[in-house]
Amino acid sequence: MTGNSHAGLVIVNYGKNQLIEAANGEIYRCVARRGLPQIVCGDEVEWQLTGNHAGVIETLLPRRTVLLRADGNKGHRPLVSNIDQVIIEAALEPTLDYFLIDKYIVAAELANTEPLVVINKSDLIRPEDRDRIETLIREYNAIGYSTLLTSALENTGIEEFTNCLTNKTSILVGQSGVGKSSLIKRLLPERDITIGKLSDASGLGKHTTTSTTLYHLPRGGNLIDSPGVRDFHLGDVDDSELANGFREFQAYPGQCRFNDCRHLTEPGCAINTALADGGILERRMESYRRLLQPEKYNL
């Protein structure tokens, strides 16, 4: 740190304004000095005081990890930083979107973070849906991904979920309507009080509840809550990078006939051979194809 600089953690990002938590727990509203990269929730920064609970961010400290998403122009922009885990929440209602789950898993893999798939609203799973959910869980577990069934209403899986979050920094993502808020209330019983403090500090009132926000968990660790989405886009990803986002592909390193194999129709493709033999799921392969050729699928 330089002379009058202080260490801080970005706990809410509003675009041009950020809420910074200082080492003593005080919250300051800051702006970033011109020329800095885009500041996001989870960033560690150095900042200087400029007024009453106001300041300017001078330096962005190195990030351990960065979760990226499309910027609307086929490029990428950071969504959050310095996370260990991406919690992908889904539910049968409004709809169980397999492709959206897979896109978040790929984003987590490319960010060198661990994905956790949480199927929420388990109290609404009807007997006729049980096989479908159990199959999904079994498939992801076989690939090597952790999964959980939760219900805030019946308190199902909450203890296991809490244990998965302890002493880690996680981001909770998912489709609008899957019950993220009710799940968070189970994990953070004093969340409304925290939101009130952040709203006061920001001067933006209820806008705080629609922004990506970092909360400290009672048992240790941090949970970043991001607004629900209708969809999530990765942006342009290099072919070899995209393949690295599919964990099951890594069981066949260097086995394709061509080094630049895209795993589509190339002869001698080990991935397609594994697909035909049942070693790779057709559903997962379809997700890979859709991400590799978005123009073909009008994505």
C-alpha positions as CSV (number, residue, x, y, z in Angstrom):
1,M,0.0,0.0,0.0
2,T,1.1,3.6,-0.7
3,G,1.1,6.4,1.8
4,N,-2.7,7.1,2.3
5,S,-4.0,4.0,0.6
6,H,-6.2,1.4,2.3
7,A,-6.9,-2.2,1.4
8,G,-10.5,-2.9,0.5
9,L,-12.8,-5.6,-0.8
10,V,-15.5,-4.8,-3.4
11,I,-18.7,-6.1,-2.0
12,V,-21.2,-4.4,-4.4
13,N,-20.6,-3.1,-7.9
14,Y,-23.0,-0.6,-9.5
15,G,-20.9,0.1,-12.6
16,K,-19.4,3.5,-12.0
17,N,-19.7,3.2,-8.2
18,Q,-18.6,0.4,-5.9
19,L,-19.1,-0.3,-2.2
20,I,-15.8,-1.1,-0.6
21,E,-15.4,-2.9,2.7
22,A,-12.4,-1.7,4.6
23,A,-10.3,-3.8,6.9
24,N,-12.3,-2.5,9.9
25,G,-15.6,-3.6,8.3
26,E,-16.7,0.0,7.5
27,I,-18.4,0.5,4.1
28,Y,-17.3,3.3,1.7
29,R,-18.7,4.4,-1.6
30,C,-15.9,4.6,-4.2
31,V,-15.3,5.3,-7.8
32,A,-12.5,3.8,-9.8
33,R,-9.6,6.0,-11.1
34,R,-9.7,6.4,-14.9
35,G,-7.6,3.8,-16.7
36,L,-8.3,0.9,-14.4
37,P,-9.8,-2.4,-15.7
38,Q,-13.5,-3.0,-15.0
39,I,-14.0,-3.4,-11.2
40,V,-16.3,-6.2,-10.1
41,C,-17.6,-7.8,-7.0
42,G,-14.9,-9.8,-5.2
43,D,-12.1,-7.6,-6.3
44,E,-9.4,-6.7,-3.8
45,V,-8.3,-3.1,-4.3
46,E,-6.3,-0.2,-2.8
47,W,-8.2,3.0,-2.3
48,Q,-7.9,6.5,-0.8
49,L,-10.4,8.4,1.2
50,T,-11.8,11.5,-0.5
51,G,-14.7,12.5,1.8
52,N,-17.3,11.2,4.3
53,H,-17.4,7.5,3.7
54,A,-16.3,8.2,0.1
55,G,-13.2,7.3,-1.8
56,V,-11.4,6.5,-5.1
57,I,-10.0,3.2,-6.1
58,E,-6.3,3.6,-7.0
59,T,-5.2,0.0,-7.7
60,L,-6.7,-3.3,-8.7
61,L,-4.8,-6.1,-7.0
62,P,-4.1,-9.3,-8.9
63,R,-7.1,-11.6,-9.2
64,R,-6.9,-15.3,-8.3
65,T,-9.8,-16.3,-10.5
66,V,-12.2,-14.4,-12.8
67,L,-15.6,-15.7,-13.9
68,L,-16.3,-14.3,-17.4
69,R,-19.4,-13.8,-19.5
70,A,-20.2,-12.4,-22.9
71,D,-20.0,-8.6,-23.3
72,G,-22.6,-8.4,-26.0
73,N,-20.0,-8.2,-28.8
74,K,-18.6,-11.7,-28.8
75,G,-15.9,-10.7,-26.3
76,H,-15.8,-11.2,-22.6
77,R,-16.2,-9.1,-19.4
78,P,-15.6,-10.1,-15.8
79,L,-18.7,-11.0,-13.8
80,V,-17.0,-11.6,-10.4
81,S,-13.4,-12.3,-9.2
82,N,-11.5,-14.2,-6.6
83,I,-14.1,-17.0,-6.2
84,D,-13.5,-20.7,-5.4
85,Q,-16.8,-22.1,-6.4
86,V,-19.8,-21.5,-8.8
87,I,-23.1,-22.6,-7.3
88,I,-25.4,-23.3,-10.3
89,E,-29.0,-23.3,-9.0
90,A,-31.8,-24.9,-11.0
91,A,-35.3,-26.2,-10.5
92,L,-38.1,-27.9,-12.3
93,E,-40.0,-24.6,-12.1
94,P,-39.9,-22.4,-14.1
95,T,-38.0,-24.9,-16.2
96,L,-35.0,-27.2,-15.9
97,D,-32.7,-25.8,-18.5
98,Y,-29.9,-28.4,-19.1
99,F,-28.1,-26.2,-21.6
100,L,-27.9,-23.3,-19.2
101,I,-26.5,-25.5,-16.4
102,D,-23.8,-26.8,-18.9
103,K,-22.9,-23.2,-19.9
104,Y,-22.3,-22.2,-16.3
105,I,-20.3,-25.4,-15.7
106,V,-18.1,-24.6,-18.7
107,A,-17.6,-21.0,-17.4
108,A,-16.7,-22.4,-14.0
109,E,-14.2,-24.8,-15.5
110,L,-12.6,-22.1,-17.7
111,A,-12.3,-19.9,-14.6
112,N,-10.5,-22.7,-12.7
113,T,-13.2,-22.8,-10.1
114,E,-15.3,-25.7,-8.9
115,P,-19.0,-26.0,-10.1
116,L,-21.7,-27.3,-7.7
117,V,-25.1,-28.0,-9.2
118,V,-28.0,-27.4,-6.8
119,I,-31.5,-28.6,-7.7
120,N,-33.8,-26.5,-5.6
121,K,-37.5,-26.7,-4.8
122,S,-37.2,-30.4,-4.1
123,D,-40.5,-30.3,-2.3
124,L,-42.2,-29.7,-5.8
125,I,-40.7,-32.8,-7.4
126,R,-43.5,-35.1,-8.3
127,P,-43.2,-38.9,-8.4
128,E,-43.2,-38.8,-12.2
129,D,-40.3,-36.3,-12.2
130,R,-38.2,-38.3,-9.7
131,D,-36.4,-40.5,-12.3
132,R,-35.5,-37.4,-14.4
133,I,-33.9,-35.6,-11.5
134,E,-32.1,-38.7,-10.2
135,T,-30.8,-39.4,-13.7
136,L,-29.5,-35.8,-14.0
137,I,-27.8,-36.1,-10.6
138,R,-26.3,-39.5,-11.5
139,E,-25.0,-38.1,-14.8
140,Y,-23.2,-35.1,-13.3
141,N,-21.8,-37.2,-10.4
142,A,-20.4,-39.7,-12.9
143,I,-18.6,-36.8,-14.7
144,G,-17.1,-35.7,-11.4
145,Y,-19.4,-32.8,-10.5
146,S,-21.0,-32.4,-7.1
147,T,-24.8,-32.0,-6.8
148,L,-27.3,-31.2,-4.1
149,L,-31.1,-31.4,-3.7
150,T,-32.4,-28.5,-1.6
151,S,-35.7,-27.1,-0.4
152,A,-35.9,-23.9,1.6
153,L,-39.5,-24.6,2.5
154,E,-38.7,-28.1,4.0
155,N,-35.1,-27.3,5.0
156,T,-33.9,-30.1,2.8
157,G,-30.2,-30.2,2.1
158,I,-29.5,-26.8,3.8
159,E,-27.0,-28.2,6.2
160,E,-25.1,-30.0,3.4
161,F,-25.3,-26.8,1.4
162,T,-23.9,-24.7,4.2
163,N,-21.0,-27.1,4.6
164,C,-20.2,-26.8,0.9
165,L,-19.9,-23.0,1.3
166,T,-17.9,-22.8,4.5
167,N,-14.5,-21.1,4.2
168,K,-14.9,-20.6,0.4
169,T,-15.9,-17.7,-1.7
170,S,-18.8,-18.8,-3.9
171,I,-21.1,-17.1,-6.4
172,L,-24.7,-18.2,-6.7
173,V,-26.1,-18.1,-10.2
174,G,-29.1,-19.4,-12.0
175,Q,-32.3,-18.7,-13.9
176,S,-34.9,-16.2,-12.5
177,G,-37.5,-18.0,-10.4
178,V,-35.5,-21.0,-9.2
179,G,-35.8,-19.8,-5.5
180,K,-32.4,-18.2,-4.9
181,S,-33.7,-15.6,-2.5
182,S,-35.5,-18.2,-0.3
183,L,-32.3,-20.3,-0.2
184,I,-30.2,-17.3,0.7
185,K,-32.5,-16.4,3.6
186,R,-31.8,-19.8,5.1
187,L,-28.1,-19.2,4.8
188,L,-28.1,-15.6,5.9
189,P,-30.9,-14.9,8.4
190,E,-29.7,-11.3,8.9
191,R,-29.5,-10.5,5.1
192,D,-32.2,-7.9,5.3
193,I,-30.3,-6.0,7.9
194,T,-27.1,-6.2,5.8
195,I,-29.0,-5.0,2.7
196,G,-30.3,-2.0,4.7
197,K,-26.8,-1.0,5.7
198,L,-25.6,-1.4,2.1
199,S,-28.5,0.7,0.8
200,D,-27.7,3.4,3.2
201,A,-24.0,3.4,2.3
202,S,-24.8,3.5,-1.5
203,G,-27.5,6.1,-1.4
204,L,-29.3,4.1,-4.0
205,G,-32.0,2.5,-1.8
206,K,-33.6,-0.8,-3.0
207,H,-31.3,-0.9,-6.0
208,T,-28.9,-2.8,-3.8
209,T,-31.1,-5.9,-3.9
210,T,-30.7,-6.1,-7.7
211,S,-27.0,-5.8,-7.8
212,T,-24.3,-8.5,-7.5
213,T,-23.5,-8.5,-3.8
214,L,-21.0,-10.2,-1.5
215,Y,-22.2,-11.4,1.9
216,H,-20.1,-12.9,4.7
217,L,-21.3,-16.3,5.9
218,P,-21.9,-16.9,9.6
219,R,-19.6,-20.0,9.5
220,G,-16.9,-18.5,7.5
221,G,-16.5,-17.8,3.8
222,N,-18.4,-15.5,1.4
223,L,-21.4,-15.9,-0.8
224,I,-21.9,-13.6,-3.8
225,D,-25.5,-13.4,-4.9
226,S,-26.0,-12.4,-8.6
227,P,-29.4,-11.4,-10.0
228,G,-31.4,-14.2,-11.8
229,V,-31.0,-14.4,-15.5
230,R,-33.1,-15.6,-18.5
231,D,-29.9,-16.8,-20.2
232,F,-26.1,-16.8,-19.9
233,H,-23.6,-16.4,-22.7
234,L,-20.0,-17.4,-22.8
235,G,-18.9,-15.2,-25.7
236,D,-16.3,-16.4,-28.2
237,V,-14.1,-19.2,-26.7
238,D,-11.2,-20.8,-28.5
239,D,-12.1,-24.4,-29.7
240,S,-9.4,-26.1,-27.6
241,E,-10.4,-23.9,-24.6
242,L,-14.0,-24.9,-25.0
243,A,-13.1,-28.6,-25.0
244,N,-11.3,-28.0,-21.7
245,G,-14.6,-26.9,-20.3
246,F,-16.0,-30.4,-20.6
247,R,-14.4,-32.5,-17.9
248,E,-15.3,-35.8,-19.5
249,F,-13.3,-35.0,-22.6
250,Q,-10.1,-34.9,-20.5
251,A,-10.2,-38.7,-20.3
252,Y,-9.0,-38.9,-23.9
253,P,-5.9,-36.6,-24.1
254,G,-4.2,-36.6,-27.4
255,Q,-6.1,-39.6,-28.7
256,C,-7.7,-37.8,-31.7
257,R,-6.0,-38.4,-35.0
258,F,-5.6,-34.6,-35.6
259,N,-4.2,-32.2,-33.1
260,D,-6.7,-29.5,-34.1
261,C,-9.7,-31.9,-34.0
262,R,-12.9,-30.0,-33.2
263,H,-14.8,-33.2,-32.3
264,L,-17.4,-32.8,-35.0
265,T,-17.1,-35.0,-38.1
266,E,-13.3,-35.4,-38.2
267,P,-12.1,-39.0,-38.8
268,G,-10.3,-40.7,-35.9
269,C,-12.0,-38.5,-33.3
270,A,-11.6,-40.1,-29.8
271,I,-14.4,-38.0,-28.4
272,N,-16.9,-39.2,-31.0
273,T,-15.8,-42.8,-30.5
274,A,-16.4,-42.4,-26.8
275,L,-19.8,-40.9,-27.6
276,A,-20.7,-43.9,-29.7
277,D,-19.5,-46.3,-27.0
278,G,-21.6,-44.5,-24.3
279,G,-18.6,-42.9,-22.5
280,I,-19.9,-39.4,-23.2
281,L,-23.5,-38.4,-22.9
282,E,-25.3,-37.3,-26.1
283,R,-26.9,-34.4,-24.1
284,R,-23.5,-33.1,-23.0
285,M,-22.1,-33.5,-26.6
286,E,-25.1,-31.5,-27.9
287,S,-24.2,-28.7,-25.4
288,Y,-20.6,-28.7,-26.7
289,R,-21.8,-28.6,-30.4
290,R,-24.1,-25.7,-29.6
291,L,-21.4,-23.7,-27.9
292,L,-18.9,-24.5,-30.7
293,Q,-21.2,-23.5,-33.5
294,P,-23.6,-20.9,-32.1
295,E,-24.4,-19.5,-35.5
296,K,-25.8,-22.9,-36.5
297,Y,-28.2,-23.0,-33.6
298,N,-29.1,-19.2,-33.7
299,L,-27.5,-18.6,-30.3
